[in-house]
Amino acid sequence: MTDTPMTADEALTHADPFTAFGFAPDRYAEILFYRCRECGARGQVGRALLDTELRHLPEPEQAAHTWPTDHFHAAGHEYSDRITLSRAPAGTTTVRRMSKAMRPALTT
């Protein structure tokens, strides 16, 4: 697990962006970040919630999940795409984009 935030640009350029989040090479791994559809800004990277709750993640990873709402409050941009990087055991990395993802309905 990492307490240091990883940017989307860093994750996309690393050959193995998963190790920094505690994933062993022989395990399935999935990380994500959000990208604003209006301005192109990208949030921090965090583990997808496969087997844990948001509050159990380190703060930088929690910020990855709350970024769409935080960006909405800061910039007023409502729509973000969720970009997921996944790796099968001993496999290659797959990048997926889920379009038309609205910001989560989080309240603060």
N, C-alpha and C positions, 0 to 999 in steps of 0.2 A: 504494500500500500504506500501511496505517496502523499506527503503533506505539502508538496510543492506543486502548484498548478502547472498543467501542461497545456500549451496552446494547441489549437486545431492545426495550425501550420506545422508545429513540431510533430504531432501525431501522424500527419500525412506524409512526412518525410522520413520518419524512422522506419527501419526495416522491421523492427519489433517494438511497437509502442505499448505492448501489453505487459511486458515484464515489470515496468515501473509501477504497475497497479497490482502486483503480486500474483499474476497468472503464471503458472508453470508452463513450459513449452508443450507438455503432453496433455494439456487441459483445454477445453473449449474456453474461449475468451471473447468478451464483447465490451467495447467501450463506445461512447457516444459524445457528440457535441451538437449544438444547435446553431443554425445559420439564419440570420434575418433575411426574409425574402425581399424586403424593401431596400435596405442599405448594404446588405452583404456582410455585415459584422458577424463574427463568430464568437461563440462562448468558449469557456474552458472545457476541457475533456474530463470525463469521469466514467467509472464503471457503470454499465447497465445494471439495473437492479435485478440480478438473477436470483439471489438467495438471501438478500438482506434488505433492511428497511433504510430509507433515506437518512434517518437520524443516526444510523450506525456508520455512515461513511464519513471520512475526514472532510473538514469544511470545504477545501477546494473542490472536492467531488460533489458535495451537496450543491455548490454554486453552479456546477455544470447542469444539474437538473432544474434549478430554479432560474437559470439564465433567461429563458423566454419571458417570464413574468418581470424579472428585473429590467430587462431591455425595454419591455413595454412601458414600465413606469418611467424609465429614463428618457426614452426617445419617442414613445407613442406608437411604435410599430408593432402591430398585433400578430402577424403571421411569421412563423419560423419553420424551417425544415429541420427535421431530426436526421442527422448523419450518423450512421452506425458503422463501426469497423468491427468485423468479427473474424475469428480464426478457429478453424477446426483443429483438433489435435494433429500435430505434425503436418498441417496443411498450409495453404496460402491464405493471405488476408483478403477479405471481401469487404467492399465499401458499398453501403446501401443508403439511399436517400428516401425518406418518407415525406412526400410532398403534402402540402396543404395541412400541415400540423399546426393547429392553433396553440397558443400559449396555454400552459396548464392553468387551471382555475385555482391558483394558490392565493391564499389571503394572508396578509401579514399584520 
